[in-house]
C-alpha cells in the first residue's frame, strides 16, 4: 500500500455507528409488532443482525477488491442486473408482497434486485461517462446511451411497482450526468420531457395522487390518506428535545405504518428527540462529506464518478427518507440507509461502502 | 486543459454537495419546527389519540313502576369493533362477517379497508351473533360491552315510556322527557391504547360504570295492563281507529295508567309507524262533547246561577239559537240540572250556559285547566283549544256548554274531572314519583301539587251526586255502573270536526266516558275514549262498559272492598216526555239492550296459586271467567276451588299477597 492513503476510517466508523444505531432502532420499533405477528419480539432484530454481519463481511471483502475491476465488467454487471429485474416480473419467479413484486426468492432469503440495480447502474454510468469524457457535450454520446439504459431500468422497476427506487435511480443518473459535465440545456430538456410522464404516473394512479394530495394538506383527512404523515408528525412532536427515551415510543405501536422501515426516522425522532435526529443527520453529513471528498481526490474519472455515485445513492436515500418523515416530501416508501430494516438494502449499501473504502484507499497521498 | 476540466468537475461535485447541505439544513429546520415549536400541540394531539376515546354507551337508569317493577332496563350486550390496521384482508374478513351480521359484504369491506385504528362494525349484536363472530377468531375484530335498552313488558306502557335510540338518547316518552337523568355519564374508555385498540402496558385504567339514574313512576303496571287489555278489546270490538284510557288518583294527580291504542313494542320501535309512538292522551286533543256539561254544572252551581231545584225547558228536543238548531237525542220538556246531566240534554246545557254567560263559562273552563298545558312530565303535550269569549260566536256559549267548539286532551279531561272528585282542588298530573341515583339515593321526589282551588267542596259534592245519577237507571251511563262500587261519571259522544269543511263529520264520533269511583271517596278517576267506533257509537254504549271493567278490576286489584249500595230512589226516567226520534237514525230506547246473549260454556277452574296477576289475566283472557282481584303480589287464595267446573261468567275472587 505504498503511496496510498489507506482506508477512510472516519467513513467506516460513522457508517458502522449508523448500522449499530439501526440495529437498536429496528429492535425498538419492531419488537411489539414482531411479538404479535411472529410470536418473537426479536424476529426483526435477529435478522437485521444477520444482515449486518453478512453485509460487513462483504464490505470487508469488497474493500480489498480493486474497484477498477468493475470498470472492466461494468456491462456484465448491468446485464445481470437487468436480467434479475426482468426475472422479478415473471410470475412464479418474483415474489409478490403487498401488491408489489420486488423480491426474488434465494433459498431462505428474498433479495431485491432493484437494490442491486442501483449499484449496477452507478458502475455502468461511472464507466461509460469516464469512457466518453471527451465527447460528453454531444447529446448522442454524452446523454442518449445513458438515458436509454436508465430508461429501460426505470421501466422495469416502475412495473414492480417501486416508485421510491425509480426516483432514486433517475436522480442518480441526473447527478452523474451533471457532474460529468453534460450541457445544462440537454439536462433541462430531459427534465422538461420527463415532466409529463411523471405527471401521468402520479395523476393516473389513485394512491399516488392521494399521497401527493395528502402531502399538500395532510390535515385534510387526518384519519385516512393523511394518516401516515400525521402519525409521523405526532412522533416527532412527542419527541421534543431529548425524546421519550429509547423504547418508550408510542407511535410505533401500530400508529406509524412500517415503523421499522419506511418510518424509522420518526421512531428515532420520538424516542431520541431532536438530539437523536441531529446526530443521525450529522452522521450522514459526515458520510456524504467523506464520500464527496473521496470523489474529488480520486485521480481517475471512473473512481470519481463511482465514488460520487455511491455517495449520492446513500445521501439521496437518506434525504428522501428523512424528508418524507418530516413531511417535506410526499410519502414514499424508502428505507433509511444502514438503519432501516431490510437485508438487500443493508447488504448492498455496505457493499457500496466497501467500494467507497477501496476507492479512498487508492487515493495518492499529498 | 486537463487541469481546467478537473477544476470544473470539482466545482460541479461541490454543487451536488451544496444541494445536499441545503437538504440537510431543511430537514434540521423542519425537525426543529416539529419537535420544538410544535412540540406541545403535537404531543397533545398524540396523547389524545392514545386516550382513544371509544365512547361507550352508558348504562341507562332503570324505569320502575310504582311498585318497583321493572318497565325499562339496560342490559350489557356485545358491540363489535374492528381495528382495520390489524386486518390484512378486509374483503376476506368482510366475507366472513357478512352472513352473521346480515350486513352487505361491500359495506363491511369499505369499513374495514379504511386505515383507521378503530371503527365500529356492528353495535349491540345479539348474543348468538356475538358467539358466532367470536368463533371466527378474526384478527382485528374485537368486542366491547355496551348497554342496550330492553323493555321487558313489551307493549305495556310503551306509549308512556317511549324508547331510547342506539346511542342511548331518549327519543320518545319518558325516555325523552327524563333523558338527562336516565342517560348517565357517557363513558369513554380512557385507557391508553395503541393503534390496534389494545391497552398499552402502561396506564391501564378500567372503564368505570356510570349508570344513569332510575325513575320510579306513579304508573301501576297491573292497572296499566288492565287498562290496555280492556282498551284493546273495546277498540277491536268497535273496530275503532284508536283509543285512550287514562287512570288517575284524583286526590294526588298521580297517573296510574295511560293506555293507548294502537300500541307499539319499544324493543323494536322502528318496525312500527311513527304515528303509533306518541302518547295520544297527552299529544292529541278532541272535542269533549257532553262530558263537558259536568264542568258547566260545576260553574253554574259554584256561581249560584243555578240551584239544584231549578228546571229548564228543553224545548222538546229542538232549540233554535242564532239561526241554528240544537238537538237532543231524546225530546225533553222541563228538566232539573241533575236530569240535564243524567239524560245529557244539550239544549238544557245550552240554556244553563246562556244563564251563566260566556265570561263566567270561559272563566271556569280555564279554571278547570282547559286551554293550557297541565304540565305533566310527558313530551309533546297539547294545550287544547279554548278561544277567549270575545271570539265566540253567538251560539258558542250554548255549544261549549255541551262540549263542542273547544278541544281538550285526555289528560286535561281527567285532571278537570279529578278536581271534582278531589272536592274542588285541581291537582297537577304527574307520572314520575322519584328519581333515584344508582346508589339508591333519592335525587328528586315529586309530591302531589295543588294547581288551584276550582270550586268549593260543597259544589264538588253536589256535582258528584249529580254525576252519580248518570249511571243509574235511565241515565246515559248505566253500562258504567259497577258491581259494588258507586260511580260518579258522565258520558260523552262528540261528532268529530271536519277540518276541511269547518263543520262536523256526519258519521265520525268520539265515544267518551269519564268517572271516578267510589264516588264519595274515590280511589281512581278514569277517562275512556274510543275514537271512531263503527256501529254503536254512543259514549254510554262504547266507552261506559270499558270504564266499568277497568274500574272494577282496578278497585279489586287495589283491594278496595265493594260496598253494598244503598238503594237510592232514583227518579224514574220521565218517560212521558221522552219520545224516540227515529228520523235521523238516532238511538231509540229499544236499541239499548244487552249485547247479544252469551252462550253458556263450562270451564275447569285452574289453580292460580303462586301466579301473578298478569299471568292470571293472560290465562283467562280468552275464557269468560270473571276474575276479581284483591290485593297484589302472588295469588294465595281463590274463591272457586281449582278443578271445579264453573259456568261462563261466574265470578271468582282471587286474593293476592306480596311474597314475604
Boltz contact constraints between the chains, C-beta under 6 A:
constraints:
  - contact:
      token1: [A, 175]
      token2: [B, 16]
      max_distance: 6.0
  - contact:
      token1: [A, 179]
      token2: [B, 12]
      max_distance: 6.0
  - contact:
      token1: [A, 179]
      token2: [B, 13]
      max_distance: 6.0
  - contact:
      token1: [A, 223]
      token2: [B, 116]
      max_distance: 6.0
  - contact:
      token1: [A, 227]
      token2: [B, 115]
      max_distance: 6.0
  - contact:
      token1: [A, 233]
      token2: [B, 42]
      max_distance: 6.0
  - contact:
      token1: [A, 234]
      token2: [B, 42]
      max_distance: 6.0
  - contact:
      token1: [A, 234]
      token2: [B, 46]
      max_distance: 6.0
  - contact:
      token1: [A, 236]
      token2: [B, 34]
      max_distance: 6.0
  - contact:
      token1: [A, 236]
      token2: [B, 35]
      max_distance: 6.0
  - contact:
      token1: [A, 237]
      token2: [B, 34]
      max_distance: 6.0
  - contact:
      token1: [A, 237]
      token2: [B, 38]
      max_distance: 6.0
  - contact:
      token1: [A, 237]
      token2: [B, 39]
      max_distance: 6.0
  - contact:
      token1: [A, 237]
      token2: [B, 42]
      max_distance: 6.0
  - contact:
      token1: [A, 237]
      token2: [B, 43]
      max_distance: 6.0
  - contact:
      token1: [A, 238]
      token2: [B, 43]
      max_distance: 6.0
  - contact:
      token1: [A, 238]
      token2: [B, 46]
      max_distance: 6.0
  - contact:
      token1: [A, 239]
      token2: [B, 35]
      max_distance: 6.0
  - contact:
      token1: [A, 240]
      token2: [B, 35]
      max_distance: 6.0
  - contact:
      token1: [A, 240]
      token2: [B, 39]
      max_distance: 6.0
  - contact:
      token1: [A, 250]
      token2: [B, 50]
      max_distance: 6.0
  - contact:
      token1: [A, 253]
      token2: [B, 194]
      max_distance: 6.0
  - contact:
      token1: [A, 254]
      token2: [B, 85]
      max_distance: 6.0
  - contact:
      token1: [A, 254]
      token2: [B, 194]
      max_distance: 6.0
  - contact:
      token1: [A, 254]
      token2: [B, 195]
      max_distance: 6.0
  - contact:
      token1: [A, 254]
      token2: [B, 196]
      max_distance: 6.0
  - contact:
      token1: [A, 255]
      token2: [B, 195]
      max_distance: 6.0
  - contact:
      token1: [A, 274]
      token2: [B, 31]
      max_distance: 6.0
  - contact:
      token1: [A, 274]
      token2: [B, 35]
      max_distance: 6.0
  - contact:
      token1: [A, 277]
      token2: [B, 31]
      max_distance: 6.0
  - contact:
      token1: [A, 281]
      token2: [B, 24]
      max_distance: 6.0
  - contact:
      token1: [A, 281]
      token2: [B, 28]
      max_distance: 6.0
  - contact:
      token1: [A, 285]
      token2: [B, 24]
      max_distance: 6.0
  - contact:
      token1: [A, 288]
      token2: [B, 20]
      max_distance: 6.0
  - contact:
      token1: [A, 292]
      token2: [B, 17]
      max_distance: 6.0
  - contact:
      token1: [A, 295]
      token2: [B, 13]
      max_distance: 6.0
  - contact:
      token1: [A, 296]
      token2: [B, 10]
      max_distance: 6.0
  - contact:
      token1: [A, 296]
      token2: [B, 13]
      max_distance: 6.0
  - contact:
      token1: [A, 315]
      token2: [B, 20]
      max_distance: 6.0
  - contact:
      token1: [A, 319]
      token2: [B, 23]
      max_distance: 6.0
  - contact:
      token1: [A, 322]
      token2: [B, 27]
      max_distance: 6.0
  - contact:
      token1: [A, 326]
      token2: [B, 27]
      max_distance: 6.0
  - contact:
      token1: [A, 326]
      token2: [B, 30]
      max_distance: 6.0
  - contact:
      token1: [A, 326]
      token2: [B, 31]
      max_distance: 6.0
  - contact:
      token1: [A, 328]
      token2: [B, 30]
      max_distance: 6.0
